[in-house]
Amino acid sequence: MKLTLSKISTGARLGVISSLGRNGAQTLEVPGCLLYTKTGSPPHLTHDTLQTIDGVPSVTHITLSTLVEHQEVIEEYKEGIGKFAGMPDAILYCSLHDPVTPCPAGYNTNKVVSLWGTGGRLEMTPQKFVSAQRVLRADWFQCLSDGEVTPGGNSKKRIKKSVDRSLAFLDQCLQLLAKHEELKHCAVIGAVEGGEQLDERLRSARETAKRPVGGFLLDGFHGSSMDRDTKLSLISAVTDALPEDKPRLIHGMGRPDEVLDCVQKGVDLFDSCFPYQVTERGCALVFNHCYHLDPETTVVEKNEPSDGERNGDEREELDADDSEMTSFEICLKEKRFQEDFRPLIEGCACFSCRRHTRAYIHHLLTVKELLAGILLMIHNFQHYFNFFSSIRSALREGKLDVLAGIIRKQAS
């Protein structure tokens, strides 16, 4: 793969990753996101249903932790996970972990990295890792690394050990990969570790950049173990230390305000698990990302409830998980939507908004009908992919700060 940058503005990078896929004919614009999947399939959707969504990313995100348990079956199939999951032409990126699922800390060693699947803990050595990649046949994959984040912080000694282990794993995997002709076309994504320690983050970034990797994953920034300022300071320092001609990925930073923070610090690619998390809460994304309006006067009252409605008595019946709700979404489980016959967003062109109403989706959620998840997933994916299109357009037109102002106003 090849990254060509057309513009860099205050840290944000606009460009295209080309020469993707086995025939090298596909491209991916950056800043952009990957198509999030569960065990190789988009959550709640069939691949036919996925075709109703515009702007679906050309690179599909799969996770080793959810697939390695099925390695024997996929190996017997002999055609790789893409064809096995009904995506024969998909460009695949394989991460170690599912960004939605937290991993218990304290199980990695100098020899193995622990993955957590439905059956519990799986120990992954460099040899097993390369064997799994030969079976899955992903186009890009995150290299084996020790990216544990301990709640409450990590000692400097533990962080140094994490960087040392990750570099050792990277070297071992690169040596093993060189022995397999069928993996030579694959792009290895090196993980930049280092926790909250700036010196270790920089050491990890510089040492990883010396290896023949195709891109970089800024690992360990998900969750709440670091405050926003610390995260952004470290991300900025790391991207400054990385070469400009290779893409930078990050996992678990999916809120619109987090995305724009990272884009302005030089991050290129994100996962798209945030729409899935919103869908699982029974919510719909309704945030405004139209940057052509004045950020001082742009409001979202057309689609968004007032503060009084948001804090009303109807919220008392919501599930405990809804405490994770963000200001970028509305919860269709609330009673006030039972007679709301508007689409999820006025003017939205997605299938759900063109054919159905808030009241109908509220009803589906109330009776626990599976169609609710399908309609919400269609809308949330569509809205999120459109958001990244707006980011690229705003960057192209020199209005990224305007878009960032609109998004951050909605986050407050």
VEXNUGU-6974 format. One record per atom (N, C-alpha, C, O): residue in one letter; x, y, z. Coordinates in steps of 0.1 Angstrom, whole numbers, plus 5000, padded with zeros to 4 digits. Layout:
<rs>
AXYZ...
</rs>
This chain:
<rs>
M500849885000M500050005000M500950125000M502050125004K500350234995K501150364994K500250474998K499150494993L500750565007L500050685012L500650805005L501850835005T499750874998T500051004991T499251114998T498051114998L499951205004L499351325010L499251435001L500151474994S498051495001S497851614992S497751745000S497951854994K497651735013K497551855022K497851825036K497351725041I498551905043I498751895057I498452035063I499152135059S497452035072S497052165077S496952155093S496152085098T497852235099T497852235114T497852095120T497152065129G498652005114G498751865119G497851765112G498151645110A496651805107A495751725100A496251685086A496751775079R496051565082R496651515069R495551465060R494651385064L495551515048L494551475038L495251405027L496351445022G494751285023G495451205013G494751085009G493551065013V495450995002V494850864997V495850754999V497050764996I495350645004I496150525005I495750444992I494550404991S496750414984S496450344971S497150214971S497850174981S497050144960S497650014958S497149914968S497949834973L495849914971L495249824981L494649704974L494349704963G494649594982G494049474977G495049384969G496149434966R494749264965R495649174958R495949234945R497149204940N495049304938N495349354925N495849504926N496149564915G495849564938G496349694939G495449804933G495949914931A494149774931A493349864923A492449954932A491850054927Q492349924945Q491450004954Q492250104962Q493450104964T491450204967T492050314974T491150344987T490050294988L491750414996L491050455009L491550605012L492750625013E490550695013E490850835016E491150845031E490450785039V492050935034V492250975048V492151125050V492551195041P491651165062P491251095073P490051005070P489151045062G490050885075G488950795073G488750695084G489550695094C487850595082C487650495091C487550365084C487450355072L487550255092L487450115087L486050065090L485450115099L485649965082L484349905085L484449805096L485149705095Y483849835108Y483849745119Y483049625117Y481949635112T483549505121T482849385120T482949305133T483849325141K482049215135K482049115145K482248975139K481348935131T483348915141T483648785135T483548785120T483048695114G483948895114G483948905100G482648955093G482648975081S481648985101S480349035096S480049175102S480249185114P479449265095P479049395101P477849365111P476949295107P477949415123P476949385133P475549415128P475249525122H474649325131H473149335128H472849335113H471649315109L473849335104L473649355090L474049225082L475049165086T473449205071T473949105061T474749195051T474749315051H475549125043H476349195034H475449265023H475849365017D474349205020D473349265011D472849395017D472749495010T472449385030T471949505036T472949615037T472649735036L474249575038L475349675039L475349755026L475849875026Q474949695015Q475049765002Q474049885002Q474149974993T473049895011T472150005011T472850135017T472250245016I473950115023I474650225030I475750295020I476450215014D475650425019D476650495011D477950515018D477950535030G479050515011G480350555016G480950455025G481750485034V480550325024V481150215032V482650215029V483050215018P483550215040P484950215038P485450095030P484849985031S486550115022S487050005014S487849905022S488049795017V488149935034V488949835042V488049795054V487449875061T487949665056T487149595066T488049555078T489049495076H487549585090H488249565102H487749425108H486649415112I488749335109I488449205116I489349195128I490349275129T489049115138T489749105150T490248955153T489448865152L491548945156L492148815158L491448745170L491248625170S491148825180S490648755192S489248685190S488948595197T488448735180T487248675178T487348565167T486348485166L488448555160L488548465149L489448345151L489348235145V490448365161V491448255162V490848125168V491348025165E489748135175E489048015179E488547935168E488347815170H488347995156H487747925145H488847895134H488547865123Q490147905139Q491247895129Q491247755122Q491447755110E490947655129E490947515123E489947505112E490147455101V488747565114V487647555104V488047645092V487847595081I488547765094I488947855083I490147795075I490147805063E491047725083E492147665076E491647545067E492247525056E490747475071E490147365063E489447415051E489447355041Y488847535052Y488147595041Y489147635030Y488847635018K490347685034K491547705025K491447835017K492247855008E490347915019E490248035011E490348165018E490148275013G490648155031G490848285039G489448325045G488448285041I489548415055I488348465062I487548555053I486348555055G488148625043G487348715035G486248635027G485048675028K486648535020K485648455013K484748375022K483648355019F485348325033F484548245043F483448325048F482348275050A483648455051A482648545056A481748615046A480948705049G481948575033G481148635023G481648765017G480848845012M482948795019M483548925015M484748885006M485948925010P484648814995P485748774987P486648884982P487848864980D486149004980D486849114974D487249214984D487849314981A486949194997A487249285007A488749305010A489449205010I489149425014I490549445019I490449435034I489549505040L491249355040L491049325054L492149375063L493349365059Y491849435074Y492749475084Y492449395097Y491349405101C493449325102C493249245114C493949305126C495149315126S493149345136S493749395149S493849275158S493149175156L494549295169L494649185179L493449165187L492949055189H492849285191H491749285200H490549355194H490649435185D489349325199D488149395196D488149525204D488049515216P488049645198P488149765206P486949785215P486949865224V485849715212V484649725221V484849645234V484149675244T485649535233T485749445245T486949475253T488049455248P486849515266P488049535274P488749405277P488149295278C490049415277C490849295280C491449295294C492049395298P491349195302P491949185315P493449205314P494049155305A493949275324A495449305324A496149195332A495549135341G497449185330G498249095338G498548955333G499048875340Y498248935320Y498348795315Y499348785304Y499648675298N500048895300N501048895290N502448855296N502648895307T503248785288T504648755293T505648785282T505248845271N506848755284N507848775274N507648685262N508248715251K506948585263K506748485253K505348485246K505248445235V504348525254V502948525248V502148645251V502448725261V501248675242V500248785244V498948715245V498548625237S498148755255S496848695258S495748755250S495548885250L494948675242L493748725236L492548665243L492648555249W491448745242W490248695250W489148675240W488648775234G488748555238G487648525229G486448475237G486348485250T485448425230T484248375237T484548255247T483848235256G485548185244G485948065252G486948095263G487348005270G487248225265G488248265275G489548305269G489648355258R490648285277R491948335273R492648245264R492648115265L493348305254L494048225244L495548285244L495648405242E496548205245E497848245245E498448245231E498348145224M498948365227M499448375213M500948405213M501448505218T501748315207T503148325205T503348385191T502448385183P504548435188P504848485175P504548375164P504048405153Q504948245167Q504748135158Q503248115155Q502848095144K502448115166K500948095165K500348215157K499448195149F500848335160F500348455154F500548445138F499648475131V501748415134V502048405120V501248295113V500748305102S501048185120S500248075115S498748125113S498148085104A498248195123A496848245122A496748345110A495748345103Q497748425108Q497648525097Q497748455083Q497148495074R498448345083R498548265070R497148205067R496748195056V496348165078V495048115076V494048225072V493248205063L494048335080L493048445078L493248515064L492348555058R494548535060R494948605048R494448755048R493848795038A494648825059A494348965059A495349045051A496548995050D495049155046D495949245038D496849325047D498049345044W496249375058W497049445068W496849365081W495749315084F497749365090F497449315104F498349385114F499549415112Q497749415125Q498549465137Q499449355142Q499049245144C500749385143C501649295148C501449265163C500849345170L501849145167L501749105181L502449205190L503649245187S501849255201S502449355209S501849345223S500749285225D502549395233D502149395247D501549535250D502249625254G500249545247G499549675249G498649685261G497649765260E498949615271E498049615283E497949755289E499049815291V496849795294V496649915301V496049875314V494849835315T496749895325T496249865338T495449975344T495950095344P494149955348P493350065354P494150135365P494750065374G494150265365G494850345375G496250375372G496950435380G496750335360G498050365356G499050245357G498750145363N500150265351N501250165350N502550225356N502750345354S503350145362S504650185367S505550205355S505350155344K506550285357K507550315346K508250185342K508450165330K508550095351K509149975348K508249885340K508749825330R506949875343R506049795335R505849855321R505849775311I505849985320I505750045307I506950025298I506849985286K508150025304K509349995296K509349855292K509749825281K508949765300K508849625297K507849605285K508049525276S506749675285S505749665275S506349705261S506149645251V507149815261V507849865249V508849755244V508949725232D509649705253D510749605250D510049485244D510549435234R509049435251R508349315246R507749335232R507849255223S507149455230S506449475217S507549485206S507249435195L508649545208L509649545198L510249405195L510549375184A510449325206A510849195204A509849105197A510249035188F508649125200F507549055192F507549095178F507449005169L507749225175L507749275161L508949215154L508749165142D510149205160D511249155153D511049005150D511448955139Q510548925160Q510348785158Q509348765147Q509448675138C508248835147C507148815137C507748855123C507348785113L508448955122L509048995109L509948885103L509948855091Q510748825112Q511648715108Q510848595103Q511148535093L509748565110L508948455106L508148485093L507948395085L507648605092L506848645080L507748635067L507248595057A508948665069A509848665057A510048525051A510448505040K509748425059K509848285054K508648235046K508648125041H507548315046H506348275040H506048365028H505648475029E506148305016E505948385004E504548445003E504448554998E503548365008E502148415006E501848535015E500848595013L502748565025L502548685034L503348805030L503248905037K504148795020K505048905016K504249025011K504749135012H503049005006H502249125001H501549195013H501049305011C501549135024C500749195036C501549305042C502749315042A500749405047A501349515054A501249495069A500149475075V502449495075V502449485090V502349615096V503049715093I501349625106I501149755113I501849745126I501449665135G502849825128G503549825141G502849895152G502450015149A502849845164A502149905175A503049995183A504149955186V502650125185V503450215193V502850205207V501750255210E503650155216E503250145230E503950255239E504550345234G503750245252G504450335261G503650405271G504050485279G502350365272G501450415283G501450565283G501350635273E501650625295E501650765297E503050825298E503150945300Q504050745295Q505450795296Q505850845282Q505950765273L506150975281L506551035269L507750975263L507850945251D508850955271D510050905266D509950765261D510550725251E509050685267E508850545262E507950545249E508250465240R507050635249R506250645237R507150685225R507050625214L508050775227L508950825216L509950715212L510250695201R510450645222R511350525220R510650425211R511150375202S509350395215S508650295208S508350335194S508450255184A507950465192A507650515178A508950515170A508850465158R510050565175R511250565167R511850435163R512250405152E511850335173E512350205171E511450125161E511850055152T510050145163T509150075153T509350125139T509250055130A509550255138A509750325125A511050275118A511150285105K511950215125K513150165119K512950025112K513749985104R511849965116R511549825111R510649845098R510049945095P510649745089P509949745077P508449725079P507849625074V507749825085V506349815087V505549905077V506149995071G504349865075G503549945065G502750055071G502250145064G502650065084G501950165091G502050155106G502750065111F501450235113F501550245128F500250245135F499350325131L500150175146L498950175154L499350245167L500250205174L498650355170L498850425183L498050355193L496850385194D498650265201D497950175210D497750235224D498650305228G496750185231G496650215245G495950345249G496050395260F495350415239F494750545242F493250535244F492550635248H492650415243H491250395245H490950395261H491850375269G489650405264G489350405278G489550535285G489850635279S489450525299S489550655307S490750655316S490750735325S491750575313S492950575321S493750695320S494550725329M493650775309M494350895307M493351015305M492250985299D493651135310D492751245307D493051295293D494051265287R492151375288R492151425274R493451495271R494051465260D493851585279D495051665276D496351575275D497151595266T496451475284T497551385283T497551305271T498551285264K496351255267K496251175254K496751255243K497551215235L496151385241L496451465230L497951505229L498551505218S498551525241S499951565241S500851445237S501751465229L500451325241L501251205237L501051175222L501951145215I499751185218I499551155204I500251255195I500851215184S500251375198S500951475190S502451455190S503151465179A503051415201A504451385202A504851265193A505851255187V503951155194V504251035187V504151055172V505051015164T503051125167T502951145153T504051235147T504451215136D504551325155D505751405151D506951325149D507851355141A507051215156A508251125156A508151015145A509050945142L506951005139L506750905129L506950955115L506751075112P507350875105P507550915091P506150955085P505150905089E506251055076E505051115071E504351025060E503151035057D505150925055D504650855043D503950725046D503750635037K503650705059K502950575063K501750615072K501850705080P500650545070P499450575078P499550555093P500250465097R498750635101R498750615115R497250575119R496350645115L497150465126L495850425130L495650435145L496650445153I494450445150I494150445164I492850365167I491950375159H492750295178H491550225182H490850285194H491550345202G489550275194G488850315206G488650465208G488250505219M488950545198M488750685199M487750725188M488050775178G486450695191G485450705181G484450815182G483750845172R484350875194R483350995195R483751095186R484951115183P482851175180P483151275170P484151375175P485051415167D484051415187D485051515193D486451455194D487451515192E486451325198E487751255199E488351235186E489551255184V487551205176V488051185162V488751315157V489851315152L488051425159L488651555154L489851595162L490851645156D489851565175D491051585183D492251515177D493351565175C492051385174C493151295168C493551335154C494651335151V492551375146V492851415132V493751535132V494651545124Q493451635141Q494251755142Q495651725148Q496451815148K495851605153K497151575158K497851475149K498951425152G497351455137G498051375127G497651235126G498351155119V496551185132V496051045130V495251035117V494451125114D495350925110D494750905097D493550815097D492550855091L493550705105L492550605104L491950565117L492750565127F490650545118F489950505130F489150385128F488750355116D488750315138D487850205137D486450265137D486250385140S485450195134S484050245134S483150165144S482050135141C483750135155C482950065165C481950155173C481050105179F482150285172F481350385179F479850365174F478950365183P479550365161P478150345157P477550215162P476350215166Y478350115163Y477849985169Y477550005184Y476449955188Q478350065191Q478050095206Q476850175207Q476050145216V476650275199V475450355199V474250275197V473150285203T474350185186T473150095183T472850005194T471649985197E473849945201E473549855212E472849925224E472249855232R472950055225R472250125235R470850165231R470050225239G470450125219G469150165214G469050305210G468050375211C470250365205C470350505202C470550525188C471050435180A470350655184A470650695170A471550815170A471350905178L472550825161L473450935160L472651055153L471951035143V472651165160V471951285154V472751405154V472251515152F474051395156F474951515157F475051585143F474951515133N475251715143N475351795131N476851805127N477651835135H477151775114H478551795110H478551875097H479451865089C477551965095C477552055084C478452175088C477952265096Y479552195082Y480452305086Y480252435078Y481052525080H479352435068H479052545060H478352655068H478252775064L477752615080L477052715088L477952775098L479052725101D477452885103D478152965114D478252875126D477152845132P479452845132P479452755144P478852825156P478552765166E478752965156E478153035167E476653025167E476053045178T476052995155T474652985155T474052855151T472852825152T474952755147T474452625144T473952555156T474652545166V472752495155V472152425166V471552295160V471452285148V471252205168V470652075164V469252055170V468851935171E468552155173E467252145179E466252065169E465352005174K466552075156K465752005146K465651855149K464651795147N466751805154N466751655156N466951625171N466651515175E467451715179E467951685192E466951735203E466351845201P466651655213P465751705224P466351815232P467651835232S465551895238S466052005247S466651945259S466451825262D467352025267D467951975280D466851925289D466951825296G465651995289G464551955297G464051815294G463751735302E463951795281E463451665276E464451555279E464151445284R465751585277R466851485280R466851445294R467251325297N466551535303N466651495317N465251465324N465151465336G464251445315G462951425320G462751295327G463651205328D461451275332D461151155340D461251025331D461450915336E461051045318E461050925309E462350855309E462450735306R463450915313R464750855313R464950755325R465850675325E464050765335E464150675346E464050535343E464550445350E463350505332E463150365328E464150305320E464150185316L465250385316L466250335307L467150235315L467250235327D467850155307D468850055313D470050125318D470350245315A470750055327A471950115333A472950145323A473750235325D473050065312D474050085302D473950225295D474850275289D472750285296D472550415289D473250525296D473250635292S473950495308S474750595314S475950625305S476650735307E476250545295E477350565286E476950655274E477750685265M475650695274M475150775263M476050905261M476450965271T476150955249T476851075246T475951185242T474751155239S476351305241S475551415236S475351405221S474651495215F475951315214F475851305200F474651215195F474551185183E473851165205E472851065201E471551085209E471551155219I470551025205I469251015212I468850875214I469150785206C468250845226C467850715229C466350685225C465450745231L466150605216L464850575210L464050485220L462850465217K464550445231K463750365241K462850465249K461950415256E463150585249E462450685257E460950695253E460650695241K460050705262K458650705259K458150825250K457250815243R458950935251R458551055243R458551025228R458051105220F459250915224F459350895210F458250805204F458150775192Q457250765213Q456250665209Q455250735199Q454550665192E455250865199E454350935189E455151035181E454551135176D456451015180D457251105172D457451045158D458150945156F456751095148F456651035135F457651105125F457451095113R458651165131R459751215122R460751105119R460851005127P461551125109P462751035107P463751055118P463651155126L464750975119L465750985129L466451125128L466651195138I466751165115I467251295112I466551345100I466451275090E466051465101E465351525090E466351545078E467451605080G466051495067G466851515055G467951405053G468651405043C468051315063C468951205061C468451105050C467351075049A469451065041A469050985030A469250835032A469050755023C469550795044C469650645047C468350575046C467250645047F468350445044F467150365042F466250385054F465050395053S466850385066S465950385079S465250515079S464050515083C465850625076C465150755077C464250785066C463250855067R464450725054R463550735043R462250655044R461250695039R462350545051R461250455052R460550445066R459450395067H461250485076H460650465090H460750585099H461450675096T460050575110T460050695119T460650655133T460850535136R460850755141R461350735154R460350655162R460750565170A459050675160A458050605167A458050455164A457950375173Y458250425151Y458350285147Y459550215154Y459450105159I460750285154I461950215159I461750205175I462250115181H461150305181H460750295195H459950175198H460250095207H458950145190H458150035191H458949905190H458749805198L459749895180L460649775178L461549755190L461749635194L462049855195L462949845207L462049795219L462549715227T460849845220T460049815232T459649665232T459649595242V459449605220V459049465219V460249375216V460049255214K461449435216K462649365214K462749295201K463149175200E462349365191E462349305177E463749335171E464249445172L464249225164L465649235159L465749345148L466849395146L464649385142L464749485131L465249615137L465749695129A464949645150A465449765156A466949785154A467449895150G467649685157G469149695156G469549705141G470549785139I468849645132I469249655118I469049805113I469949865107L467849865116L467549995112L468450095119L468950195112L468750085131L469650175138L471150165133L471850265131M471550035130M472850015125M473050075111M474150135108I472050065103I472150125090I472250275091I473150335085H471450335099H471550485101H472850525107H473450625102N473250455118N474450505125N475650485117N476550575117F475850375109F476950365100F476950475090F477950545087Q475750495083Q475650595073Q476050735078Q476750805072H475550775090H475750905095H477250915099H477851025097Y477850815104Y479250815108Y480150825096Y481150905096F479850745085F480650755073F480550895067F481550945061N479350955067N479151085062N480051185070N480551285064F480151165083F480951255091F482351255087F482951365086F482951145083F484351135079F484451205065F485451265062S483451195057S483451265044S483451415046S484151485039S482651465056S482751605060S484051645065S484551755062I484751565073I486051595078I487051615066I487751715066R486951525056R487851545045R487551665036R488451735032S486251695035S485851815027S486251935034S486752035028A486051945047A486452055055A487952085055A488352195054L488751975055L490151985055L490552035041L491552115040R489951985031R490252025017R489952175015R490652245008E488852225021E488452365020E489052455030E488752575030G489852405039G490452495049G489552535060G489752635066K488552445063K487452475073K487452375084K486352365090L488452305086L488452205096L488252265110L487552195119D488752375113D488552445126D487052475128D486552465139V486352515117V484952545118V484152415121V483252415130L484452305115L483752185118L484152135132L483252095139A485352155136A485752115150A484952195160A484552145171G484752325157G483952415166G482552365168G481952365179I481952325156I480552275156I480452155165I479552135173I481352055163I481351935170I481551955185I480851895193R482552035188R482852045202R481752125210R481552105222K481052205202K479852275209K478852175212K478152195223Q478652075204Q477651975207Q478051875218Q477251805224A479451865220A479951775230A479851835244A479851765254S479651965245S479652035258S478252015265S478052065276
</rs>
